[in-house]
């Protein structure tokens, strides 16, 4: 992933071509209470065979971003601008029928809750068959064979028999596997996984993540994984976008963001994550306060009301919106604290306390 910043600090994607380029994406929702700025100028890119992790608290704009890539805001009152370039083709400019052809064939989504995403009145197999036949002119027999093969490949035991089962007859982990089979039945080039391991025990989580990586290696797919679990991102992601208040506040490859982080919000996320590799000496340290209202965002740095370091800069944190400043490579940070001071704080204060 390549990220740069212009003179005003606006988020931009670098010149290197990527399979998916999201450029200055804006998704706003008009309501009776005001304009909800769910995504406000977001840019990132993903290459084939790579995994991008998007992390942040609830309400930061992660799922809204994924829905925009899938074209799920079409026909709603959402106001969208910017570009979502899939192999150079702007999804936002396509008519609905073209987006429907892309959805499932080139871009597929694994939703957070498979029980609510799968139709309870139809068998697992029939739903996978329908997803396949929408994009492939084949007989029901051919589609059924393909569905059984996919169920077998995602680790459903006795796939030919389970083909006729209903969603309620599957466990949570098996339902998630069935959702992955449905998402991958047309060999999509981009897979978006929205909290794919939520509510699953750790053993099943590991199996699902391993399955996604195996499929990525087989099909050379690009993966976007949306989660609040930093451990999942550290395990499988190549690059990371940290979102807060509808914007990217830090981005880079996974080692830069986890081991050389420079954004106070990212520090807060890291501090609030339990560690299993050392003895816990005290309680977890959560980020104080609550995420901002997306209708009434703070005038300056969106994170300033919750940032314990805002007094190091003073007035600019409260009155000026910081740009996304490129540090080196693809590592970029949105913060008023000078780069050298952030580095010192990370090395001397933050990292030793994690």
ChimeraX attribute file (.defattr): number of C-alpha atoms within 10 A of each C-alpha:
attribute: neighborCount
match mode: 1-to-1
recipient: residues
	/A:1	25
	/A:2	23
	/A:3	23
	/A:4	22
	/A:5	18
	/A:6	12
	/A:7	8
	/A:8	10
	/A:9	15
	/A:10	16
	/A:11	25
	/A:12	21
	/A:13	21
	/A:14	17
	/A:15	9
	/A:16	11
	/A:17	15
	/A:18	20
	/A:19	18
	/A:20	23
	/A:21	26
	/A:22	23
	/A:23	19
	/A:24	20
	/A:25	22
	/A:26	22
	/A:27	22
	/A:28	20
	/A:29	17
	/A:30	13
	/A:31	11
	/A:32	5
	/A:33	7
	/A:34	11
	/A:35	15
	/A:36	19
	/A:37	23
	/A:38	25
	/A:39	28
	/A:40	21
	/A:41	20
	/A:42	25
	/A:43	25
	/A:44	27
	/A:45	23
	/A:46	23
	/A:47	20
	/A:48	16
	/A:49	18
	/A:50	21
	/A:51	25
	/A:52	26
	/A:53	26
	/A:54	27
	/A:55	24
	/A:56	24
	/A:57	17
	/A:58	14
	/A:59	18
	/A:60	23
	/A:61	25
	/A:62	27
	/A:63	22
	/A:64	18
	/A:65	22
	/A:66	19
	/A:67	15
	/A:68	20
	/A:69	25
	/A:70	22
	/A:71	20
	/A:72	15
	/A:73	17
	/A:74	16
	/A:75	8
	/A:76	8
	/A:77	11
	/A:78	18
	/A:79	14
	/A:80	17
	/A:81	16
	/A:82	18
	/A:83	21
	/A:84	25
	/A:85	19
	/A:86	21
	/A:87	13
	/A:88	13
	/A:89	13
	/A:90	15
	/A:91	21
	/A:92	21
	/A:93	14
	/A:94	12
	/A:95	11
	/A:96	15
	/A:97	9
	/A:98	11
	/A:99	20
	/A:100	17
	/A:101	13
	/A:102	18
	/A:103	20
	/A:104	25
	/A:105	21
	/A:106	17
	/A:107	25
	/A:108	25
	/A:109	26
	/A:110	23
	/A:111	21
	/A:112	20
	/A:113	18
	/A:114	20
	/A:115	17
	/A:116	10
	/A:117	13
	/A:118	22
	/A:119	14
	/A:120	12
	/A:121	9
	/A:122	13
	/A:123	18
	/A:124	27
	/A:125	28
	/A:126	18
	/A:127	18
	/A:128	27
	/A:129	22
	/A:130	16
	/A:131	19
	/A:132	26
	/A:133	17
	/A:134	14
	/A:135	15
	/A:136	12
	/A:137	10
	/A:138	12
	/A:139	10
	/A:140	14
	/A:141	10
	/A:142	13
	/A:143	22
	/A:144	21
	/A:145	14
	/A:146	18
	/A:147	28
	/A:148	21
	/A:149	16
	/A:150	23
	/A:151	28
	/A:152	19
	/A:153	15
	/A:154	23
	/A:155	16
	/A:156	22
	/A:157	12
	/A:158	11
	/A:159	19
	/A:160	17
	/A:161	11
	/A:162	18
	/A:163	21
	/A:164	13
	/A:165	16
	/A:166	19
	/A:167	23
	/A:168	15
	/A:169	12
	/A:170	17
	/A:171	12
	/A:172	20
	/A:173	20
	/A:174	20
	/A:175	22
	/A:176	26
	/A:177	27
	/A:178	29
	/A:179	27
	/A:180	26
	/A:181	26
	/A:182	27
	/A:183	26
	/A:184	27
	/A:185	23
	/A:186	21
	/A:187	21
	/A:188	20
	/A:189	22
	/A:190	30
	/A:191	24
	/A:192	24
	/A:193	23
	/A:194	21
	/A:195	18
	/A:196	25
	/A:197	24
	/A:198	15
	/A:199	13
	/A:200	15
	/A:201	11
	/A:202	11
	/A:203	9
	/A:204	16
	/A:205	18
	/A:206	15
	/A:207	15
	/A:208	22
	/A:209	16
	/A:210	14
	/A:211	17
	/A:212	21
	/A:213	18
	/A:214	13
	/A:215	17
	/A:216	20
	/A:217	13
	/A:218	11
	/A:219	15
	/A:220	18
	/A:221	24
	/A:222	23
	/A:223	28
	/A:224	22
	/A:225	26
	/A:226	24
	/A:227	24
	/A:228	19
	/A:229	18
	/A:230	19
	/A:231	13
	/A:232	18
	/A:233	22
	/A:234	16
	/A:235	12
	/A:236	19
	/A:237	21
	/A:238	19
	/A:239	27
	/A:240	29
	/A:241	26
	/A:242	24
	/A:243	24
	/A:244	25
	/A:245	26
	/A:246	27
	/A:247	26
	/A:248	27
	/A:249	28
	/A:250	26
	/A:251	29
	/A:252	28
	/A:253	19
	/A:254	22
	/A:255	14
	/A:256	19
	/A:257	23
	/A:258	18
	/A:259	11
	/A:260	16
	/A:261	26
	/A:262	31
	/A:263	23
	/A:264	27
	/A:265	24
	/A:266	22
	/A:267	18
	/A:268	19
	/A:269	19
	/A:270	21
	/A:271	18
	/A:272	16
	/A:273	15
	/A:274	14
	/A:275	13
	/A:276	7
	/A:277	6
	/A:278	7
	/A:279	7
	/A:280	10
	/A:281	6
	/A:282	6
	/A:283	8
	/A:284	13
	/A:285	14
	/A:286	12
	/A:287	18
	/A:288	11
	/A:289	9
	/A:290	10
	/A:291	18
	/A:292	18
	/A:293	14
	/A:294	22
	/A:295	16
	/A:296	11
	/A:297	16
	/A:298	19
	/A:299	13
	/A:300	17
	/A:301	23
	/A:302	25
	/A:303	22
	/A:304	22
	/A:305	17
	/A:306	17
	/A:307	17
	/A:308	14
	/A:309	12
	/A:310	20
	/A:311	13
	/A:312	12
	/A:313	13
	/A:314	13
	/A:315	11
	/A:316	17
	/A:317	25
	/A:318	18
	/A:319	13
	/A:320	14
	/A:321	17
	/A:322	20
	/A:323	20
	/A:324	27
	/A:325	24
	/A:326	20
	/A:327	14
	/A:328	11
	/A:329	13
	/A:330	17
	/A:331	26
	/A:332	28
	/A:333	25
	/A:334	23
	/A:335	26
	/A:336	23
	/A:337	21
	/A:338	11
	/A:339	15
	/A:340	10
	/A:341	12
	/A:342	19
	/A:343	17
	/A:344	12
	/A:345	14
	/A:346	20
	/A:347	16
	/A:348	11
	/A:349	11
	/A:350	19
	/A:351	16
	/A:352	8
	/A:353	9
	/A:354	15
